[in-house]
Amino acid sequence: MKNNPYTVFYGYRAEELAAWCYVSIKYAQDLKSGSARPSRRILEIFQLYSNQQILGKEWTGWRCDHERLYTPENVEITQSDIRALPYLRQLHAELTRNKRGLQYEGNTTDGVVLDFRKHVRLRAERKNKS
């Protein structure tokens, strides 16, 4: 096979290619140089990694199907849940910042219910005092 430096593996390190495709570094170098022809399996695995469609080691225990991501504890996460994260973080920061003004009602076993009307009223009162 003729050496071709512009293979689909161009721009990737041989060590990275070897780790992704479970091949030796020598074979990865041969793939990069074009002196070895990649199998269909290697091309498919490489495409998944290079398109960032495979999760790294820190995601061990996580799994997904076509529509949901599942935590190691089997908690289901949808695309909408992930898209809502920035807003939930903002809400959390706001509630944490203003927690002195929050009033809790009830003592339920399934969680604390916030009385937002009192929270809004107290926040307005504090703002008027300033």
N, C-alpha and C positions, 0 to 999 in steps of 0.2 A: 504494500500500500504506500502511496506517495505521501511524504511528510507535508502536512498542511497546518501552519501555525494558527489559522483562522477557523478552528473547529468550534462547535457549540460550547466547548469548555473554555474558550479563550476568555481571559480576564479573571479566572478562578484559580486559586492556589491548588497545587496537586494534593497537598495535605487535606484541604477542605473536601476536594473531590473524593479522595480515598475514604475519608470518614463518612461522607454522605452515602456513597455507593458500596461500602463494605468491600473495597478492593485494596490491594497493596499500593504504596506510594509509587513504586516503579511502574505498575500498570496504569495508575492515574497519570503519570508523566507521559507514558506512551499514548494514552487517550488524548491528552492535551496536544501532543506533537502531531497527532494524526497517524502515527505508525501502528496503532491498534484500532480496531473497529469496535465500537461499543455495542453491547447487546441491547435488545429492546428494553429489558429490565433496568439496565443502567441508565438508559436515556429517560425512562419514565421516572425513576427515582431522582435523577438529576433535575428534571423539569419541576418536580414537586418542591424540592429544596430551593432551587434558584428562583422560583416564583413565590417563595415564602409560604407554601401551603402545608408545611410540616412543622409541628411544634418541637422546640428543643427539650433538653433533659429536665429543665425546671418545670415542665408541664407533665411530668410523669404522673400517671393516675388519672389525668383528664382524658376525656374521650368526646367524640362528637358524632352526630349523625348529620343528615343533610340540612337540618333546620335548627338544631340546638347543640349547645355545649354543655357537658356534664362535669361537675367537680368530682374529685375523688370521693367526696361524701354523697355523691349521686344527686346533687342539687342541680336542677335544670336551669340553664341560662339561655335566653333567646337573644336575637340580634337587637331587639328593642330594649332589652335590659342593658345591654352593653352601651347602646347609644344614649341611654338615660344617665349613665354614670357621671358625666360632668355636671349635670343638673343636681343629681343627688349629693355630690360632693359639695356643691355650692350651698345647697339647703342645709347640709350637715354643718358646714362652717358657720352659716348664719345662725343656726340654732345654738351651736356651741358658744358663739360670741355673745349671744343674748340670753343665755340660759338663766341668768338671774331674774329675768322678766317672765320666764315661763311659769305657768301655774299648772299643776297636775290635778286631774280630777279622777276620783275613783281609785281603787286598789285592786285591779283585775289581775287574774293569773295569766291572761294572754297578752299582756303588755300594758304600758302606760298610755292613756289617752290624753293628748295635749288639748287644753282648752285654748284654741288659737284666738278666740275673741278677747279673752283676758290678756293674752300675750300682746295682741295688737293695741289694745287699750293702754296697757302699761307702757308699751314702747312709745306710744304717742304722748303719754304723760311725761315720760323722761325727756322726750325731745322738746316738749314745751317748756320744761324747767331749765333747759340749757340755753 
